[in-house]
Amino acid sequence: MGTIIVIHPQGTIQHIRQEERPTLRQLQGWVGGYIEPVYKYLPEGMEAWVDEDGVFKGLPPNTVGTLAVDWPHMLLGNVVVVQGFPPEEEDEVDFDGGDD
């Protein structure tokens, strides 16, 4: 079971526990639009997402979310942190086209 933490710009924090890794639709719902990853500085096994159009939408700054994910620039709108789920498996692709 994993945890999703939604950090709102007003400083309120919502904790969600669920069995399955969040879907794209869930992540988009929590951030309010198209998602953009912002977890370059997080430990392995943690992810963070924001609305990629936050600047154009004029979303408010999220100081708590920015500090929580140790991001070097101010994040805007909701920050969604995902942790405790197994890593996604990458599809295996046969690039040489040969039969093994």
PyMOL commands that set and color helices and strands:
alter all, ss='L'
color gray80, all
select helices_A, chain A and resi 24-31+54-57+63-68
alter helices_A, ss='H'
color red, helices_A
select strands_A, chain A and resi 2-7+13-18+35-37+46-51+79-83
alter strands_A, ss='S'
color yellow, strands_A
deselect
rebuild
show_as cartoon
